[in-house]
């Protein structure tokens, strides 16, 4: 299992995306849901697994359109563009990238080519993190992708899962979806052209469409150091990006677990009536988000206690006990347990350990114990 986790983590560098749920693959890539006048959520239909596309949101105003997030490849983004053109002939004025993970940003060039005047909105740190961390992750994904495809195809053929146990229908659907997504990614990889944001957000930016206000807010570090949420105060609709992911929360290797819970609490303070997550179904209450806060609070407390004991990362992972908090998200599903292990037990603990080590290193001499 250790080798499988290592391979999955390398490949997940571009797709720290959590899990959207559907019953079967193949099928429609997304389902379009009208959330309010001129506001449409395109909810992905891929099943739970290790690779994903994000939900997209189209905000259609009197004169123009705002799109939230592009997709894993141009292929998938062109499907979203076709749906947009079915809904309206207005031009896209802004594409808001909720963060710099490539499943939310690679398709930017589709909008640039279709609408030459479009502006791309992102957090300022994207300018550094996407070329540096994202670039390294991209190279790892391209290098290891073919081996991952062979592994999944072989497992399906043998009728076993990644752990060597009999494969379930849920796992088979997930692996099949992964194969399609990875194949699309690799097929386009030679022609990747990363479009960086040209409208930068530090804390907050407000766009308008007539009487509609579109508030773009940075609430704090969480899933990445660049997470933006989009809030429509008149409609009380919140588009969360990957701050919220269903059914298994994505914390991930580029996360800030010690701050994640507090950032979600700031999100809850917006008191939205409708939440459109980065992956998963539309939410009309906050119960799932509060479960995420409880999970992250426990992870933070245990990581800090481990640090006080001077434990290594391996000791932290061995002693981490999320118990019933994990069961809320995974139930009895062995596939969701694998996803949880990949994105929480393995990568989130590593990210928390790294945060604490960096905090120790950055202490000034006056802060050091005498």
C-alpha positions in Angstrom: 0.0 0.0 0.0 2.9 2.4 0.7 3.9 2.4 -3.0 0.3 2.9 -4.1 -0.1 5.9 -1.8 3.2 7.4 -3.1 2.1 7.0 -6.7 -1.4 8.4 -6.0 0.1 11.4 -4.2 2.4 12.2 -7.1 -0.4 12.1 -9.5 -2.8 14.0 -7.2 -0.5 17.0 -7.4 -2.5 18.5 -10.2 -5.8 17.2 -8.9 -6.1 17.9 -5.1 -9.8 17.9 -5.7 -11.8 15.7 -3.5 -14.7 13.6 -4.8 -17.8 14.3 -6.7 -20.4 11.5 -6.8 -22.4 9.8 -9.5 -23.8 6.4 -10.1 -22.1 5.3 -13.4 -19.5 6.1 -16.0 -19.6 6.9 -18.8 -22.5 9.4 -19.0 -23.0 13.1 -19.2 -19.9 15.0 -17.9 -22.1 17.3 -15.8 -25.6 18.2 -14.8 -26.7 21.8 -15.3 -28.7 23.2 -12.4 -30.3 26.7 -12.3 -29.6 28.1 -8.8 -31.0 31.6 -9.3 -31.8 34.0 -12.1 -28.8 33.9 -14.4 -26.8 31.6 -12.1 -26.1 28.1 -13.3 -24.1 25.4 -11.5 -22.6 22.7 -13.7 -22.2 19.8 -11.3 -19.8 17.1 -12.3 -21.0 13.5 -12.8 -17.7 11.6 -12.4 -17.7 9.1 -9.5 -15.6 9.2 -6.4 -11.9 8.4 -7.0 -8.5 10.0 -7.2 -8.8 12.3 -10.3 -11.5 14.9 -10.9 -12.9 17.9 -12.7 -14.3 20.8 -10.7 -17.9 22.0 -10.7 -18.3 25.2 -12.8 -20.6 28.1 -12.2 -21.9 30.5 -14.9 -23.1 33.9 -13.8 -25.0 35.5 -16.7 -25.6 39.2 -16.5 -27.3 41.7 -18.7 -24.2 42.3 -20.8 -21.7 39.6 -20.1 -20.8 36.4 -18.3 -18.6 35.4 -15.4 -17.3 31.9 -15.3 -16.0 30.2 -12.2 -13.2 27.7 -12.8 -12.1 26.1 -16.0 -11.3 22.3 -16.1 -8.7 19.6 -16.2 -8.2 19.8 -19.9 -9.4 21.8 -22.9 -11.6 18.9 -23.9 -13.7 19.2 -20.8 -13.7 23.0 -20.9 -15.0 23.0 -24.4 -18.0 21.0 -23.2 -18.7 23.7 -20.6 -18.3 26.4 -23.2 -20.8 24.6 -25.4 -23.3 24.6 -22.5 -22.7 28.3 -22.0 -23.4 29.0 -25.6 -26.6 27.0 -25.3 -27.7 29.3 -22.5 -26.6 32.7 -23.8 -24.8 34.4 -26.7 -23.1 36.9 -24.3 -19.3 37.1 -24.0 -17.3 35.9 -21.0 -15.8 38.9 -19.4 -14.1 37.2 -16.4 -13.0 33.7 -15.5 -12.4 33.3 -11.8 -10.0 30.6 -10.8 -10.7 29.6 -7.2 -7.1 28.4 -6.8 -4.2 27.3 -8.8 -4.6 23.5 -8.9 -4.5 22.5 -12.6 -7.9 20.8 -12.7 -9.4 24.3 -12.1 -7.1 26.2 -14.5 -5.8 24.3 -17.5 -8.9 25.0 -19.6 -8.3 28.8 -19.3 -6.9 28.9 -22.8 -10.3 27.8 -24.2 -11.9 31.0 -22.9 -9.0 33.1 -23.9 -9.2 31.8 -27.5 -13.0 32.2 -27.6 -13.2 35.6 -26.0 -10.0 37.6 -26.6 -11.0 40.3 -24.1 -11.5 38.0 -21.2 -9.8 38.6 -17.9 -8.6 35.9 -15.5 -9.0 36.5 -11.8 -6.9 34.6 -9.2 -5.1 35.1 -5.9 -1.8 36.9 -6.2 0.2 33.9 -4.9 -0.9 31.9 -8.0 1.8 33.8 -10.0 4.4 32.0 -8.0 2.8 28.8 -6.9 1.4 27.7 -10.2 4.7 27.9 -12.2 6.8 26.5 -9.3 4.8 23.9 -7.3 2.3 23.4 -10.0 5.0 23.0 -12.6 6.8 20.3 -10.6 3.6 18.5 -9.9 2.8 18.6 -13.6 6.1 17.0 -14.6 5.5 14.3 -12.0 2.0 13.6 -13.4 3.2 13.4 -17.0 6.1 11.1 -16.0 4.0 8.8 -13.8 0.7 9.0 -15.6 1.3 6.1 -18.0 2.3 3.8 -15.2 -0.8 4.7 -13.2 -3.0 4.0 -16.2 -1.4 0.5 -16.6 -1.8 -0.1 -12.9 -5.5 0.7 -12.9 -6.2 -1.2 -16.1 -4.4 -4.2 -14.7 -6.3 -4.1 -11.5 -9.7 -3.9 -13.3 -8.7 -6.9 -15.5 -7.7 -8.9 -12.4 -10.8 -8.0 -10.6 -8.9 -6.5 -7.6 -8.5 -3.1 -6.0 -5.3 -1.2 -5.4 -4.8 -3.0 -2.1 -5.2 -6.4 -3.8 -8.6 -7.2 -2.4 -11.7 -8.1 -4.6 -12.8 -5.0 -6.4 -16.2 -3.5 -5.7 -18.5 -1.9 -8.2 -17.7 1.5 -6.7 -14.0 1.0 -7.1 -14.4 -0.2 -10.7 -16.4 2.9 -11.6 -13.8 5.1 -9.9 -10.8 3.5 -11.6 -12.6 3.7 -15.0 -13.2 7.4 -14.5 -9.6 7.9 -13.4 -8.4 6.2 -16.6 -10.5 8.5 -18.8 -9.4 11.7 -16.9 -5.7 10.7 -16.9 -5.9 9.7 -20.5 -7.4 13.1 -21.5 -4.7 14.9 -19.4 -1.8 13.0 -21.0 -3.2 13.3 -24.5 -3.1 17.1 -24.1 0.0 17.4 -22.0 2.4 18.2 -24.9 0.2 21.2 -25.8 -0.4 22.5 -22.3 -0.4 26.3 -22.1 -0.9 27.7 -18.6 -2.8 31.0 -18.6 -2.0 32.9 -15.4 -4.4 35.4 -13.8 -4.1 39.1 -14.9 -6.5 40.4 -12.2 -5.0 39.7 -8.8 -6.8 39.4 -5.5 -5.2 39.8 -2.1 -8.2 40.1 0.2 -11.3 41.0 -1.7 -12.5 42.2 -5.1 -16.0 43.1 -6.1 -17.4 42.8 -9.6 -20.8 44.0 -10.7 -23.4 42.9 -13.2 -26.1 45.6 -13.0 -27.6 45.3 -9.5 -25.7 42.0 -8.9 -22.6 42.1 -6.8 -20.0 39.3 -7.2 -17.7 39.4 -4.2 -14.4 37.5 -4.6 -12.9 36.9 -1.1 -9.8 35.4 0.3 -10.8 34.1 3.8 -7.5 32.5 4.7 -5.2 29.6 3.8 -6.8 26.2 3.7 -6.8 23.8 0.8 -4.0 25.9 -0.7 -2.5 29.3 0.1 -4.6 30.9 -2.7 -8.2 29.8 -2.0 -10.8 32.3 -3.3 -14.5 32.0 -2.6 -17.2 33.8 -4.7 -20.2 35.2 -2.8 -23.4 36.7 -4.3 -24.8 38.6 -1.3 -28.1 39.4 -2.9 -28.8 35.8 -3.6 -26.8 34.5 -0.7 -25.0 32.0 -2.9 -21.5 30.9 -2.1 -19.1 29.2 -4.5 -16.5 27.7 -2.3 -13.9 26.2 -4.6 -12.1 23.3 -3.0 -12.5 24.7 0.5 -15.5 22.3 0.5 -15.4 18.9 -1.3 -17.9 16.1 -1.0 -18.2 13.3 -0.1 -14.6 13.1 1.2 -13.0 16.4 2.2 -9.8 17.2 0.3 -7.2 18.6 2.6 -4.2 17.6 0.5 -0.4 17.9 0.2 -0.4 21.7 -0.6 -2.8 22.5 2.2 -2.5 24.4 5.5 -4.3 22.1 7.9 -3.5 24.2 11.0 -5.5 27.1 9.5 -8.1 25.2 7.4 -10.7 24.9 10.1 -10.6 28.6 11.0 -10.9 29.5 7.3 -14.1 27.3 7.1 -15.5 29.1 10.1 -15.0 32.4 8.3 -16.8 30.9 5.4 -19.7 29.9 7.6 -19.9 33.4 9.0 -21.0 34.6 5.5 -24.3 32.8 6.3 -25.0 31.6 2.7 -28.3 29.9 1.9 -26.7 27.9 -1.0 -23.2 26.5 -1.2 -21.8 25.2 -4.4 -18.7 23.2 -3.5 -15.6 22.6 -5.7 -16.6 19.0 -6.1 -19.9 17.4 -5.1 -23.6 18.3 -4.9 -25.1 21.7 -4.1 -25.6 22.1 -0.4 -28.5 24.0 1.2 -27.4 23.6 4.8 -24.1 23.7 6.7 -24.1 20.3 8.3 -21.4 18.9 6.0 -19.2 21.9 6.4 -19.5 21.7 10.2 -18.4 18.1 10.0 -15.3 19.2 8.0 -14.6 21.8 10.7 -14.7 19.1 13.4 -12.4 16.9 11.4 -9.9 19.6 10.8 -10.0 20.8 14.4 -9.2 17.3 15.6 -6.4 16.9 13.1 -4.9 20.3 14.2 -5.1 19.4 17.9 -3.5 16.0 17.4 -0.8 17.4 15.1 0.2 20.1 17.6 0.2 17.6 20.5 2.5 15.4 18.4 4.8 18.3 17.7 5.1 19.1 21.4 6.1 15.5 22.0 8.8 15.8 19.3 7.4 13.1 17.1 8.3 12.4 13.6 5.9 12.4 10.7 5.6 8.7 10.8 4.8 8.8 14.5 2.2 11.5 13.9 0.5 9.3 11.3 0.7 6.2 13.5 -0.9 8.0 16.4 -3.5 10.0 14.5 -6.9 8.8 15.5 -9.8 10.4 13.6 -12.1 7.5 14.3 -15.8 8.5 14.0 -14.8 11.7 12.3 -13.5 9.7 9.4 -16.6 7.5 9.3 -18.8 10.5 8.7 -17.2 10.8 5.3 -16.3 7.3 4.3 -18.9 5.1 6.0 -18.1 1.4 5.2 -16.8 2.1 1.7 -13.3 0.7 1.2 -12.9 3.1 -1.9 -13.7 6.2 0.1 -11.4 4.9 2.9 -8.6 4.8 0.3 -9.4 8.3 -0.8 -9.5 9.6 2.8 -6.2 7.9 3.5 -4.6 9.5 0.4 -5.8 13.0 1.0 -6.1 13.2 4.8 -4.2 10.5 6.7 -1.2 10.7 4.4 -1.0 14.1 2.7 -2.8 16.3 5.3 -0.6 15.0 8.1 2.5 15.7 6.0 1.3 19.2 5.3 0.6 19.8 9.0 4.0 18.4 10.0 5.6 20.7 7.4 3.7 23.7 8.7 4.9 23.1 12.2 8.5 22.6 11.1 8.4 25.8 9.1 7.0 27.7 12.1 9.8 26.4 14.3 12.4 27.4 11.8 11.0 30.9 11.4 11.0 31.7 15.1 13.2 34.7 15.9 15.9 34.4 18.6 13.8 36.5 21.0 11.1 33.9 20.7 13.4 31.0 21.4 13.2 29.5 24.9 15.9 30.8 27.2 
